[in-house]
Amino acid sequence: MSASLIAPELVKGLQERAARAMPPLSVDDLDGWWLRRVDCGAWWAGTVLAHGDATSADLSRRIGFAEEFYTAHGAATRFQVTPGASPAELDAALAERGYRREYSISLQSAVTSSVVARTAGPVRGGLDERPTDAWFEAWHAVHGGDPGPEWDMLSRVELPSVYASVVDGNRVVAVGRAVVDSGWAGVFSMATLPEARGQGAAASVLAALAGWAGSQRAGQMYLQVVRDNAPALRLYERAGFTELCRYHYRTREHIS
């Protein structure tokens, strides 16, 4: 579904909630655009969140400023482009400047009580207010990369959060986290070890997160999932999530 067919303010609000749930090292405001900076690791938390309208001249000025900003920090310039929420000409302007298009993402939402009902069953795990070493080890085993920046990012989350784990024997095999912000619970960091896939572990994580969200009076949930992740899309569809819109990224590497 195109973001233009739903309220743009809803999409903007959810994406801004997601940005707060993945806090970068710093955020600079550029006339409503969020220039987010990370050192490495979770690059998606270090992109330009470009919301609102802009004239052609102002658009070129803002893009140029963003490029100078990220170049000064030795980083690639990346934009999160959301039809209906970002300036209408942004995607074409970035393409003309040599930005490559990457990652098609589905922004989805669901009513919390519906997720609870659809994932009903024994919850095979526990909840923690902060990430445990075992939780993080399971996440890192699936996603890889430098663990330091990701761990640091989690330490910066100040909103009400919970970390769900599913245990098989004495090993954590599936994890996820949720962050509550203004009546919505965002789902993040879902990961299941390869040997535990197809056995309901991820659904159990989602059930635990939905139950917690309900206890926090978050009546609705949202998540973001890569469009080519078919197993995750099936899981979320079964749990009652539906797509609000799709967005993508545009990237230009830093040139020294």
N, C-alpha and C positions, 0 to 999 in steps of 0.2 A: 504494500500500500504506500502511496506517495504521501510524504509529510504534508503536502499541500491539501490533502483530503481530510486531515485532522487538524486540531487546533495547534498552530505553530508554538504557542506558549507552553503547551503540554510537553512537546518534544524538547524545547529549550530547557524547561524546568527539570526534566529527567536527565538530560545530558549534563546540566550543571550539578545536579545531585551526584551523578556518577563521578564528576570531576572532584567533588569534595570527598568522595569515598576513596579516591586514589590520589591523595595529596602529593603534588610535586614539591620540589625543593623551594620554588618560588613561583609567584604569579604576578605578572605585570598587566595592568589594564590599559588597553589601547582603544579608546572610544567604544568600550563594550566588548571588544575582543579580549580573550584571556590568553596571554602569552605564557605558557607553562613550561617550566624548565626542570629537567631531571639530569642527573649525572650520567647514568646508563641504566640498563635493565628495562624497566617498564616504559618503553618509548612512547606508548599510547597516552601515558600521563604527561608527556612533555610535548604535546602538540598544540597548535593554535586552535582554540575553541572560538570559531568565528560566527557569532550570532548577530542578527540585525541587518538592516539595510545599509547600503552605501552607494554613492554615486560612482560613476566610472573613474573620475579623477581621484576621488577619495579612496576608492578601492585600490588603485595602483599605489597610492601613497602608503596605505596601511600595509600592503604586501611588502613593499620595499622596506618599511620600518621593521617588519617581522624578520625579513631576511638579514638585515643588519644585526638585529638582536641575537638571532641564533648563531650567525657567523662569529659574532664577538665571543660567544661561549663555545665555539668549536663544534657546534652541533648541526645536524641536518635540519632544514626547515620543513616542518610537516603541518599540514592543515587537516582538520576534521571538517568534511564538507557534507552538510545535511540539506538536501533539497527542501525548500519551504522554510527552513530555519536560518540557513546561511544566506548571504547576499546572492541574488539570482545570477549575477554574472561571475561569481567567484570561481566556479569550476572551470569555465572556459578561459578565464584570465590566467589561472594557474597552468592550464595545459599549454597556453601560448608561451609561457615563461619556461617551459621545459619540465614541469613537474610531472612525475609519473603517477598514475592512478594505482592504488593498492587497497586490498582488503575490502570486500563488501560485507557490511555488518548489518545485522537485523536487530533493531531495538524493539523489545517485546514487553508486554505487560499482562497482568492477570489479577483477578480479585483474590486476596489472600485466603479467604474462607474456601474458595473453589480449589485452590492449590492444596489446602489441607485435606479437603474431601477426596480429591483425586489421587493423593499420595498416601491415603490412609493405610495403616499397617504397622507392624512392629518397627520402631526406630532403632536401628542397629548401631548405636554410637552415642556420643556425648557432645555436650556444648561447653565451650570455654569463652570467657570474656576477652582473652588475649590469645594469640597464636602460640601453641606449645611447640617444642622442638619436633615432636613426632608429627604434628600437623604440618609444619613447614617442610619437613623432610619429604612427606608424601607429595605435597604440592611441587616441590623442586624436582622430585624424581620424574614427574610428568612434564613439567614445563622447561626445566633446565635453565641455563644461563647463569650469570653471576648472581649468587644469592644475596650478596650484601645490599645492593640498592633496593631489592624487593622487600627485604626485612626492614630496612630503614623506612621505606614507604609505609609499611603497616604500622610502624611505631608512631607515625605522624597522624594517624586517623584519630580524630577527637570525638566523632559522632558515636552514638550507641551502636555497638557492634557485637557480633557473635561469630564464633568459629566452630563449625560442625565437623566431626570426624566419625567415620565408620571403621570399626575394628574387626578384623578377622584373625582369630587366635590372639596373638600379642602384637599384631602389626596393624597400623593405620593404613587402610587401602583406598579410602576415598575421603575427600575433604571439600569444603566450600565455606564461604563466609557471607554474612549479610550485614548491611549498614542501614539504619533507619534515619530518615531525614524528612521532616515535614509531612508525616503521614504515609510515606512510601518506604518500602524496604527493597534495597537493591541487592541483587545476588551477584557475587563475584568469586573469582579464584576457584571455580569448580575444577576438580581433578580426580581421576580414578586410575589407579595402577592398571596396567594392561591385563594382568592375570585376574583382576576382579571385575572386568567389564562384562556386561550382559548378565549380571547376577543381581541387579537391583540395588547395588551400592550407591550409585549416583542418585537414584530416586529416594533412597533413604536419607541422604544428605539434604536433598531438596525438601523432604518432609520435615526434617528437623528445623531447617531454616524458616519454613512457612509457619510452623508451630510457634517458633520464637517471635516471628514478625507479628502474629496475632496477639501474643501476650504483650507486645509493645504498642498495641493499638495502631499498627500500620495496616490499614485496610486494603492497600494495593501493593503489588510487587512489580519490579521491572528487572530486566537483564539485557545484556548485549551479547550476541553470539555471532561468530563468523559464519557467513552463509554457506560455506562448503563443509561445515561440520555436521554431517547428516545425523550421526547418532545423538548429538546434543539437541538438534532441532526436533528429533522424534521425542526425546525425553521431555522437552519443554512443552511440546504440543499435547502430549498425554497429560501433562500436569495442568493444562488449561491456559497456557500463555498463547497470545496471539500477537502478530506483528503490527506495530504502530507505523514504522517507516524503516527505510534502509538508508544507510549513509556510507561514506567511504573516506579514504585518506588520499592526499596528494603530497608527494615528497620530492624535495630537491636536495641532493647531498651538499654538504658544506664544501666550499671551494676555498682553499687557503690562498 
